[in-house]
């Protein structure tokens, strides 16, 4: 059996299959319908490098000590065996295309993007290869222009004038060339990560007057001081800016979905669905105006919940959704389980085989997330069943949050002071303390 591992940067569950009806995402929707759509999957850190380092090593961010985008996992852990590396060591052809790792090292040990030579027989990056026509088109900066990354472009030149179009073309070539041998092929798409650049035809899918904006309820609980990072001047956004931001995010998502369709077409051509396990994930969540925030780096469900779908050949349970709370750190042990590979080190997650074989099964296990927040050092959060509990600082000096996500999916009503929820609060506090060994 082969493994096709697809990671999409900054993709939240803003897909038709997850209930975002205006979205044009037929290929992701196809995979979710074919396989198992996980409706409660959570990252361990709502930023690219810590999240990816965690899921690709099977260890939590606090265990790795990787809590920013600056430290490559191989720099801090030169001998650690990553998920693709396990496959490589067991005779599989491994290819990494695009952004799988966030930060890597080049042959001289200097920090670079995406690369990890120990993991892959072949690596391809489209970074720096965008032709001039792909940089042309209609677009603008948003807000008062002080947030450098916050701009969009409806670009000329079509798909292959953009990095993700090049990555898809290379993925098709690599699959065609290597489909007859056992493989681990990882494909990392860049969009919808900022800057929000996609071919102009994908913007045309989303008329400006049909963009619906999030609206925070008037009776919401006051935000705790550390719930959001320092401001990016989002308060300078006009309604036009907000609509253009969301439209651009949606256009970039549809652009990536179209690239995925090219890969699925070559899977169809060579009947690879018969012997290839397929995973698709976003690396963390994202806010599109909820809580007045237009970014990641929060431990609300909005910042930690990710789209995740998986196809496993031969399982009769394919085509059914799973509601169990799961973590991205569970992926490493899951693949070792299905491919009968030995773990190279102790892993922090658990295999999701029971859920894949019975999507109605619920793993009664919490999902842990964390985020650095100065000056309290860290926010710690746990999701268990329908509940999310967050503590700011080891001693709780930054405050606490408790949300019933079943009735309050965006986390607007903090129930921490309501006595009727004291039992679940106490239970989650124990989970959280154990999960992070607070105070030790």
C-alpha positions in Angstrom: 0.0 0.0 0.0 1.1 3.6 -0.7 0.5 6.8 1.1 -0.4 10.1 -0.4 -0.1 12.8 2.3 -1.6 16.2 1.4 -1.2 19.2 3.7 -2.8 22.6 2.9 -1.5 25.7 4.5 -3.8 27.8 6.7 -6.9 25.8 5.6 -9.7 25.9 8.1 -12.9 23.8 7.5 -14.1 26.4 5.0 -15.3 23.8 2.6 -18.7 22.8 1.2 -18.4 19.4 2.8 -18.0 21.0 6.2 -21.1 23.2 5.7 -19.6 26.2 4.0 -22.2 26.2 1.3 -20.8 29.1 -0.9 -17.5 27.3 -1.3 -16.5 25.7 -4.6 -14.3 22.8 -3.4 -15.5 19.7 -5.5 -12.2 17.7 -5.1 -11.9 18.0 -1.4 -15.7 17.3 -1.1 -15.1 14.2 -3.3 -12.4 12.9 -1.0 -14.5 13.5 2.1 -17.5 11.7 0.5 -15.3 8.8 -0.6 -13.4 8.4 2.7 -14.0 9.5 6.2 -14.4 13.1 7.1 -13.2 13.9 10.6 -15.5 16.7 12.0 -13.5 17.2 15.3 -9.8 17.1 14.4 -7.5 19.5 16.2 -3.9 20.7 15.8 -1.5 21.0 18.7 -0.3 24.5 17.9 -2.1 27.1 15.8 1.0 28.2 13.8 2.7 26.4 10.9 6.1 25.2 12.1 5.1 23.9 15.6 2.1 22.2 14.2 3.9 20.5 11.3 6.9 19.6 13.4 4.5 17.9 15.9 2.5 15.9 13.4 5.5 14.8 11.4 7.4 13.6 14.5 4.5 12.3 16.5 5.5 14.5 19.5 3.8 17.5 21.0 5.1 21.0 20.6 6.0 21.2 24.3 7.8 17.9 24.1 9.8 19.0 21.1 10.4 22.5 22.5 9.4 23.9 19.1 7.0 26.8 19.7 7.7 29.2 16.9 8.3 29.3 13.1 12.0 30.0 13.6 13.5 26.6 14.7 13.7 23.7 12.2 12.9 20.4 13.8 16.1 18.9 12.5 18.2 21.7 14.1 16.9 20.9 17.5 16.4 17.1 17.0 19.1 16.1 14.4 18.5 12.4 14.8 14.7 12.3 15.1 12.9 10.0 12.6 10.1 11.8 10.9 7.0 10.1 9.5 8.2 10.1 5.8 11.6 9.0 7.0 10.1 5.9 8.6 8.7 5.0 5.2 12.0 5.7 3.5 13.9 3.5 6.0 11.4 0.7 5.2 12.0 0.7 1.4 9.4 3.1 0.2 10.1 5.8 -2.4 9.6 9.1 -0.6 9.0 12.4 -2.3 8.3 15.8 -0.7 6.6 18.4 -2.9 6.1 21.9 -1.7 5.4 22.8 2.0 5.3 19.8 4.3 7.9 20.9 6.8 7.8 24.6 7.5 11.4 25.2 8.3 14.3 22.9 7.3 18.1 22.9 6.8 20.1 23.0 3.6 23.2 20.9 3.0 25.3 23.4 5.0 23.0 23.2 8.0 21.6 26.6 7.4 17.9 27.4 7.9 15.8 27.1 4.8 12.2 26.5 3.9 10.4 23.1 3.7 13.4 20.9 3.0 14.4 17.8 5.0 16.9 15.6 3.2 16.7 12.8 5.7 13.0 12.4 4.9 12.9 12.4 1.1 14.5 10.6 -1.8 13.3 13.6 -3.9 12.3 17.1 -2.9 10.8 19.9 -5.0 10.0 23.4 -4.0 8.4 26.0 -6.3 9.5 28.9 -4.0 11.1 31.7 -6.1 9.9 30.3 -9.4 6.8 32.4 -10.0 7.1 34.0 -13.5 6.5 37.8 -13.9 3.1 37.3 -15.4 2.0 35.5 -12.2 2.8 38.6 -10.2 0.6 40.8 -12.4 -3.1 41.4 -12.0 -5.7 43.3 -10.1 -5.3 43.6 -6.3 -4.5 45.8 -3.3 -3.4 46.0 0.3 -6.1 45.9 2.9 -6.8 48.2 5.8 -4.4 51.1 6.3 -1.6 49.2 4.5 0.5 48.6 7.6 0.1 44.8 7.7 2.6 43.8 5.0 1.2 40.3 4.4 -2.4 41.4 4.2 -3.0 41.9 0.5 -4.6 40.1 -2.4 -4.0 39.7 -6.1 -6.3 38.2 -8.8 -3.3 37.1 -11.0 -2.7 36.7 -14.6 -1.1 33.6 -16.2 -3.2 30.8 -15.0 -2.5 27.9 -12.6 1.1 27.1 -13.4 2.2 30.7 -13.0 1.6 30.1 -9.3 3.6 27.9 -6.9 0.7 25.6 -6.2 0.1 25.0 -9.9 3.7 24.1 -10.3 3.6 21.8 -7.3 0.5 20.0 -8.7 2.2 19.6 -12.1 5.3 18.1 -10.4 3.1 15.8 -8.2 1.4 14.5 -11.4 4.9 13.8 -13.0 6.2 12.1 -9.8 3.2 9.9 -9.4 3.2 8.9 -13.1 6.9 8.0 -12.9 6.8 6.2 -9.6 3.3 4.7 -9.3 4.5 1.1 -9.8 6.7 1.2 -6.7 5.6 1.5 -3.0 5.6 5.2 -2.2 5.1 7.9 0.4 4.4 11.1 -1.6 3.8 14.3 0.4 2.2 17.3 -1.3 2.1 20.6 0.5 0.1 23.4 -1.0 0.7 27.0 0.0 -2.7 28.6 -0.4 -4.9 29.8 1.2 -2.0 31.1 3.2 -1.3 34.8 2.7 -0.5 36.7 0.5 -3.8 35.9 -1.0 -2.7 35.4 -4.6 -4.6 33.1 -7.0 -5.4 33.1 -10.8 -8.2 35.6 -11.4 -10.7 33.0 -12.5 -11.0 31.7 -9.0 -11.9 35.2 -7.7 -14.7 35.2 -10.2 -16.3 32.3 -8.3 -17.1 34.6 -5.4 -19.0 37.8 -6.3 -18.3 40.6 -3.8 -22.0 41.3 -3.1 -22.4 37.6 -2.0 -19.7 37.5 0.6 -21.2 37.1 4.1 -19.2 38.5 7.0 -19.0 37.1 10.5 -20.9 39.1 13.1 -20.0 38.8 16.8 -23.1 38.8 19.0 -23.8 41.9 21.1 -24.2 39.9 24.3 -20.9 37.9 23.9 -18.6 37.5 26.9 -15.7 40.0 27.1 -12.5 38.7 25.6 -9.7 37.8 28.0 -6.6 39.9 27.5 -4.6 37.0 26.1 -7.3 35.4 23.9 -6.0 37.2 20.8 -2.4 38.1 20.0 -1.4 41.7 19.7 -3.4 43.6 17.1 -2.5 43.7 13.4 -4.5 47.0 12.9 -7.4 44.9 11.8 -9.6 47.7 13.3 -8.6 49.8 10.3 -10.5 47.4 8.0 -13.6 48.7 6.3 -16.5 46.3 5.3 -14.9 46.4 1.8 -11.6 45.2 3.2 -13.3 42.5 5.2 -15.2 41.2 2.1 -12.1 41.4 0.0 -10.1 39.4 2.6 -12.7 36.7 2.9 -13.2 36.6 -0.9 -9.5 36.2 -1.5 -9.2 33.4 1.1 -12.1 31.6 -0.6 -10.6 32.1 -4.1 -7.2 30.7 -2.9 -9.0 27.7 -1.4 -10.8 27.0 -4.7 -7.5 27.4 -6.5 -5.8 24.8 -4.3 -8.8 22.5 -4.7 -8.4 22.7 -8.5 -4.8 21.6 -8.1 -5.9 18.7 -6.0 -8.2 17.6 -8.8 -5.2 17.2 -11.1 -3.6 14.8 -8.7 -6.8 12.9 -8.3 -7.1 12.6 -12.0 -3.7 10.7 -12.2 -4.8 8.6 -9.3 -7.9 7.7 -11.3 -5.8 7.0 -14.4 -3.6 4.4 -12.7 -6.3 3.0 -10.4 -4.2 4.1 -7.4 -7.2 4.4 -5.1 -7.1 0.6 -4.9 -3.7 0.5 -3.1 -3.1 4.1 -1.9 -4.1 5.5 1.5 -4.9 9.2 1.1 -4.8 11.9 3.8 -5.8 15.5 3.5 -5.4 18.0 6.3 -5.1 21.7 7.1 -2.2 22.5 9.5 -4.2 24.6 11.9 -7.4 26.7 12.0 -8.0 30.3 11.0 -10.3 33.3 11.9 -12.1 35.1 9.1 -13.4 38.0 11.2 -14.8 36.1 14.2 -13.8 37.9 17.4 -12.6 40.7 15.1 -9.6 38.6 14.2 -8.2 37.8 10.7 -5.4 35.3 11.3 -4.4 32.2 13.2 -2.5 32.0 16.6 -5.5 31.4 18.9 -6.7 28.4 20.8 -10.4 28.9 20.1 -11.8 26.1 18.0 -11.5 28.5 15.2 -7.7 28.5 15.6 -7.2 24.8 16.3 -9.9 22.9 14.4 -8.7 21.6 11.0 -10.3 19.8 8.1 -9.1 16.2 8.0 -10.3 13.5 5.7 -8.8 10.0 5.0 -9.3 7.3 2.4 -8.3 3.7 3.3 -8.6 1.1 0.5 -10.6 -1.9 1.4 -12.4 -0.5 4.5 -16.2 -0.9 4.2 -16.7 2.1 6.5 -15.5 4.6 3.9 -18.1 7.3 3.1 -19.1 7.9 6.7 -18.2 10.9 8.9 -16.5 10.6 12.3 -17.4 12.9 15.2 -14.7 11.7 17.6 -12.2 14.3 18.9 -8.9 13.5 17.4 -5.5 15.2 17.1 -3.0 15.7 14.3 -0.4 14.0 16.5 -2.5 10.8 16.1 -1.5 10.6 12.4 2.0 9.2 12.9 0.9 6.2 14.9 -2.1 5.6 12.7 0.0 5.2 9.6 2.5 3.0 11.4 -0.4 0.8 12.4 -1.9 0.4 8.9 1.5 -0.1 7.3 2.8 -2.4 10.0 5.9 -0.3 10.7 7.7 -0.2 14.0 7.7 3.2 15.8 11.3 4.7 15.9 10.6 6.5 19.2 7.8 6.8 21.7 4.8 8.6 20.2 2.4 10.9 21.9 -0.7 10.2 19.9 -2.8 7.1 19.3 -3.8 5.1 16.3 -7.1 6.1 14.8 -7.7 2.6 13.4 -10.8 2.0 15.7 -12.4 5.2 14.3 -11.5 4.4 10.7 -13.0 0.9 11.1 -16.1 2.2 12.9 -16.7 6.0 12.5 -19.3 5.9 15.2 -16.6 5.0 17.7 -15.5 7.8 20.0 -12.0 7.9 21.4 -12.6 9.2 24.9 -9.4 11.1 24.9 -8.8 14.9 25.0 -7.1 17.0 22.4 -4.5 19.4 23.6 -3.4 22.6 22.0 -1.1 25.4 23.2 0.2 28.8 22.1 2.9 31.2 23.3 1.5 34.4 24.6 3.5 37.1 26.3 3.7 38.1 29.2 1.9 35.0 30.6 4.3 32.7 28.7 1.7 30.2 27.4 -2.0 29.4 26.8 -3.0 25.8 27.4 -6.2 24.4 26.0 -8.0 21.1 26.0 -10.9 19.9 23.9 -13.0 17.0 25.2 -16.3 16.0 23.8 -18.3 19.2 23.2 -16.2 21.2 25.7 -13.1 23.5 25.4 -11.2 24.6 28.5 -8.3 27.1 28.3 -5.9 28.3 30.9 -3.6 31.3 30.5 -0.2 30.8 32.3 0.8 27.7 34.3 -0.8 29.2 37.4 -3.9 30.5 35.6 -3.0 34.1 36.4 -4.0 35.1 32.8 -7.5 33.7 33.3 -9.7 30.8 32.3 -12.2 30.0 29.5 -14.8 27.4 29.2 -17.0 26.9 26.1 -19.7 24.5 25.1 -18.7 24.1 21.4 -21.9 22.2 20.5 -24.0 25.3 21.0 -21.3 28.0 20.7 -18.9 26.9 18.0 -17.1 30.2 17.7 -16.5 30.5 21.4 -18.5 33.7 22.2 -19.9 32.7 25.6 -17.3 32.0 28.4 -19.1 29.8 31.0 -16.2 29.7 33.4 -18.1 31.4 36.2 -21.3 29.4 36.0 -21.7 27.0 38.9 -23.7 24.4 36.9 -20.6 23.7 34.8 -18.2 23.3 37.7 -17.9 19.5 37.4 -16.9 19.6 33.7 -14.5 22.5 34.4 -12.8 20.4 37.2 -12.6 17.4 34.9 -11.0 19.4 32.1 -8.6 21.1 34.5 -7.3 17.7 35.5 -6.9 16.7 31.8 -5.1 19.9 31.1 -2.7 19.6 34.0 -1.9 16.0 33.1 -1.5 16.8 29.4 1.0 19.6 30.0 2.3 18.6 33.4 1.6 22.1 34.7 3.5 23.2 37.7 6.2 20.5 37.3 
